[in-house]
Amino acid sequence: MRCLLIFFFISSSMLSSEVDSAGLKRMAAQFAPAPLRVDIAHLSAGDRKALVKLIEAGRVIDAIFLEQLWDGNQALEKRLATDRSPFGQARLELFQLYKGPWSDLDNHRAFLPGVPERKPLGANFYPEDMTRDEFERWASDQAQSFFTVIRRKAGSRALAVVPYSRTYRPDLERAAKLLREAA
């Protein structure tokens, strides 16, 4: 009996962070596709060029969001994209739908292996290992801004407030360039 309970616990904990093919299909079926069709026939040539730049800028912002959600997202997405099997493509599709390996409809539980069981509470705005008590002891008006992230100082456990504009500077500069070109 004891062995059976241990087997059940191990197998259920493995299933909690890795969803099989049928599970991925069930998760994806919770969403209804909504095709977006846009008639651009009436747009001028300049407006069409601007639209292309706006879409490119949106992709840059999307990449920033992926990094904000979890610092492992970009590497995980690249790894998922290399699996060309139907199961691998289903995993990638669901990852892209949720913008990460956690289901927003299932209490932010992981549906892929090798990631934290639940989405980190502070996403990538705070160090993943930061506790609530540590934050509250350290927090100041500056640290509670919507325009900053909190990082550990290099080689230290000390915390630092980093302006959003500095953390994501390369991507924001690319997006700004594209938006200026669109204008």
Buried (B, 14 or more C-beta within 10 A) or exposed (E): EEEEEEEEEEEEEEEEBBBEEEBBEEBEEEEEEEEEEEEEEEEEEEEEEBBEBBEBBEEBBEBBEBBBBBBBBEEBBEBBBEEEEEEBBBBBEBBBBBBBBBBEEBEBBBBBEEBBEEBBEBBBBBBBEBEEEBBEEEEEEEBEEEEBBBBBEEEEEEBEBBEBEEBBEEBBEBBEBBBEBBE
